Amino acid sequence: MLKKRILISALLLLPLPVLVTSLFVGIYSIDPFTVLSILAKRVSDPLGSAPWSEVYETIVFNIRMPRVLLALVGGIALSVSGASLQGVFRNPLVDTYILGVSAGAGLGAAIGIAYFAGIPGSVQFLSFAMGFAAFFTTYTVAKSKGETPVISLVLAGVIVTALFSAILSIIKFFTESEKLAGVVYWMMGSLAVTGWGPLSQTAPLILVGFAIVFLMRWRINVLSMGDEEAKALGVNVGRDRFVVLLASTLMVSAFVSVAGIIGWIGLVVPHTVRMLLGTPDNRVVVPVSASLGAVFLMVADDLARSVASFELPVGVITTLVGAPFFLYLLKLRGGSAWK
C-alpha cells in the first residue's frame, strides 16, 4: 500500500519537471541554464536588467511556455476523457473520439479553412461548434424512450462519424489545393501556436470539464458496474452518463479546436495507468491519467520539435508511439489488458 501511494504521488508530480525541461527544447538554441535563469528572474525580479538578450525571454515566455502549457492541458483533456468514457461505456477500446467529436471538429475546421479563412477565429469556432453538434447528434440519435443505452451510443457515434467524414471528404474534394494543404495539416494535429491566445481560449473550458469528471469519478465507478446495478445503488444513470459525456466533449472539443486531431492518448494512457496501479478504480485512474496524459503530450511535442530540422505534426508522433505501445500492452498481458 505504501509503495502504491509513493508511486501515485510520483506520477502526479511528474508533469512539473517535464514542463520545465520542455522549455529547453526548440529550433532556436538556448542553453538550459539560461532558461532556468530567465524563469528565476521572472519570479524574483521581473523588472530588473538581465545579461541575456530580450529575444531569449520572448522565446521562452511567448512561444515555448504557452505551447508547453497547451500540451499539458491538452494531454489532460484527451487522457481524462478517454478514462471516463471507458468507464461509462464499460469498454476499454473506447477512446475520446467515439462520440463523433473528432469527425465533427474536423468538418468544422475544414469549412473554416476552405470558406472562412479570412475571418479571425473562424476555424477554431466552427471546429468547437461542430464537435459539440456531433455529440448532440449522437446523443439524440441514441436516445430512445427517455434512455440512452450504451450500445446505442456507440452505434450512433459510428454512424455520425461516418456521415461527417463523408461530408468532410466532399469538402476536401472541392477545396483549392492551397487550402486543402491546410486542412490536411490540421487533421494531423499540431501545437505550433504563437502567443497566449489559444491557451487562454481552451484552458478554462478544459479545466471546467476536468473538474466535473474529477468530482464524478466515483459515479463513473458505479456506472461501470452496469445500468441495473447503478440504478439499484440509487444513481441516476441517464443524468450522470450525460454529464460525464458532456464534460468529456467539452474538453476534447476545446482542445481539438486549436490543435487539430491528436490520437491514441485517450486510449493508451488510461490502459497504462490501470496496468501500473493494478486497479480500475477511477478515483485514482482519473487524476493519474491526467498527469500521465500531460507528460505524454509534452514529450511527444518535444520530439516533434527536435527529431528533424523541421517541425513534425505532433499527431504523427503520438500515433508512432501509441500504436506500437498499445500492441506491446496486448502482448504483455496476453489479451487481459482488454478486460
GIZI-V501787 format. One record per residue. N is the residue number from 0. RES is the residue in three letters. SS is DSSP state (@ for helix, = for strand, . for the rest). Layout:
BEGIN
N:RES:SS
N:RES:SS
END
This chain:
BEGIN
0:MET:.
1:LEU:@
2:LYS:@
3:LYS:@
4:ARG:@
5:ILE:@
6:LEU:@
7:ILE:@
8:SER:@
9:ALA:@
10:LEU:@
11:LEU:@
12:LEU:@
13:LEU:@
14:PRO:@
15:LEU:@
16:PRO:@
17:VAL:@
18:LEU:@
19:VAL:@
20:THR:@
21:SER:@
22:LEU:.
23:PHE:.
24:VAL:.
25:GLY:.
26:ILE:.
27:TYR:.
28:SER:.
29:ILE:.
30:ASP:.
31:PRO:@
32:PHE:@
33:THR:@
34:VAL:@
35:LEU:@
36:SER:@
37:ILE:@
38:LEU:@
39:ALA:@
40:LYS:@
41:ARG:@
42:VAL:@
43:SER:@
44:ASP:.
45:PRO:.
46:LEU:.
47:GLY:.
48:SER:.
49:ALA:.
50:PRO:.
51:TRP:.
52:SER:.
53:GLU:@
54:VAL:@
55:TYR:@
56:GLU:@
57:THR:@
58:ILE:@
59:VAL:@
60:PHE:@
61:ASN:@
62:ILE:@
63:ARG:@
64:MET:@
65:PRO:@
66:ARG:@
67:VAL:@
68:LEU:@
69:LEU:@
70:ALA:@
71:LEU:@
72:VAL:@
73:GLY:@
74:GLY:@
75:ILE:@
76:ALA:@
77:LEU:@
78:SER:@
79:VAL:@
80:SER:@
81:GLY:@
82:ALA:@
83:SER:@
84:LEU:@
85:GLN:@
86:GLY:@
87:VAL:@
88:PHE:@
89:ARG:.
90:ASN:.
91:PRO:.
92:LEU:.
93:VAL:.
94:ASP:.
95:THR:.
96:TYR:.
97:ILE:.
98:LEU:.
99:GLY:.
100:VAL:@
101:SER:@
102:ALA:@
103:GLY:@
104:ALA:@
105:GLY:@
106:LEU:@
107:GLY:@
108:ALA:@
109:ALA:@
110:ILE:@
111:GLY:@
112:ILE:@
113:ALA:@
114:TYR:@
115:PHE:.
116:ALA:.
117:GLY:.
118:ILE:.
119:PRO:.
120:GLY:.
121:SER:@
122:VAL:@
123:GLN:@
124:PHE:@
125:LEU:@
126:SER:@
127:PHE:@
128:ALA:@
129:MET:@
130:GLY:@
131:PHE:@
132:ALA:@
133:ALA:@
134:PHE:@
135:PHE:@
136:THR:@
137:THR:@
138:TYR:@
139:THR:@
140:VAL:@
141:ALA:@
142:LYS:.
143:SER:=
144:LYS:.
145:GLY:.
146:GLU:=
147:THR:.
148:PRO:.
149:VAL:@
150:ILE:@
151:SER:@
152:LEU:@
153:VAL:@
154:LEU:@
155:ALA:@
156:GLY:@
157:VAL:@
158:ILE:@
159:VAL:@
160:THR:@
161:ALA:@
162:LEU:@
163:PHE:@
164:SER:@
165:ALA:@
166:ILE:@
167:LEU:@
168:SER:@
169:ILE:@
170:ILE:@
171:LYS:@
172:PHE:@
173:PHE:@
174:THR:.
175:GLU:.
176:SER:@
177:GLU:@
178:LYS:@
179:LEU:@
180:ALA:@
181:GLY:@
182:VAL:@
183:VAL:@
184:TYR:@
185:TRP:@
186:MET:@
187:MET:@
188:GLY:.
189:SER:.
190:LEU:.
191:ALA:.
192:VAL:.
193:THR:.
194:GLY:.
195:TRP:.
196:GLY:@
197:PRO:@
198:LEU:@
199:SER:@
200:GLN:@
201:THR:@
202:ALA:@
203:PRO:@
204:LEU:@
205:ILE:@
206:LEU:@
207:VAL:@
208:GLY:@
209:PHE:@
210:ALA:@
211:ILE:@
212:VAL:@
213:PHE:@
214:LEU:@
215:MET:.
216:ARG:@
217:TRP:@
218:ARG:@
219:ILE:@
220:ASN:@
221:VAL:@
222:LEU:@
223:SER:.
224:MET:.
225:GLY:.
226:ASP:@
227:GLU:@
228:GLU:@
229:ALA:@
230:LYS:@
231:ALA:@
232:LEU:.
233:GLY:.
234:VAL:.
235:ASN:.
236:VAL:@
237:GLY:@
238:ARG:@
239:ASP:@
240:ARG:@
241:PHE:@
242:VAL:@
243:VAL:@
244:LEU:@
245:LEU:@
246:ALA:@
247:SER:@
248:THR:@
249:LEU:@
250:MET:@
251:VAL:@
252:SER:@
253:ALA:@
254:PHE:@
255:VAL:@
256:SER:@
257:VAL:@
258:ALA:@
259:GLY:.
260:ILE:.
261:ILE:.
262:GLY:.
263:TRP:.
264:ILE:@
265:GLY:@
266:LEU:@
267:VAL:@
268:VAL:@
269:PRO:@
270:HIS:@
271:THR:@
272:VAL:@
273:ARG:@
274:MET:@
275:LEU:@
276:LEU:@
277:GLY:.
278:THR:.
279:PRO:.
280:ASP:.
281:ASN:@
282:ARG:@
283:VAL:@
284:VAL:@
285:VAL:@
286:PRO:@
287:VAL:@
288:SER:@
289:ALA:@
290:SER:@
291:LEU:@
292:GLY:@
293:ALA:@
294:VAL:@
295:PHE:@
296:LEU:@
297:MET:@
298:VAL:@
299:ALA:@
300:ASP:@
301:ASP:@
302:LEU:@
303:ALA:@
304:ARG:@
305:SER:@
306:VAL:.
307:ALA:.
308:SER:.
309:PHE:.
310:GLU:.
311:LEU:.
312:PRO:.
313:VAL:@
314:GLY:@
315:VAL:@
316:ILE:@
317:THR:@
318:THR:@
319:LEU:@
320:VAL:@
321:GLY:@
322:ALA:@
323:PRO:@
324:PHE:@
325:PHE:@
326:LEU:@
327:TYR:@
328:LEU:@
329:LEU:@
330:LYS:@
331:LEU:@
332:ARG:@
333:GLY:.
334:GLY:.
335:SER:@
336:ALA:@
337:TRP:@
338:LYS:.
END
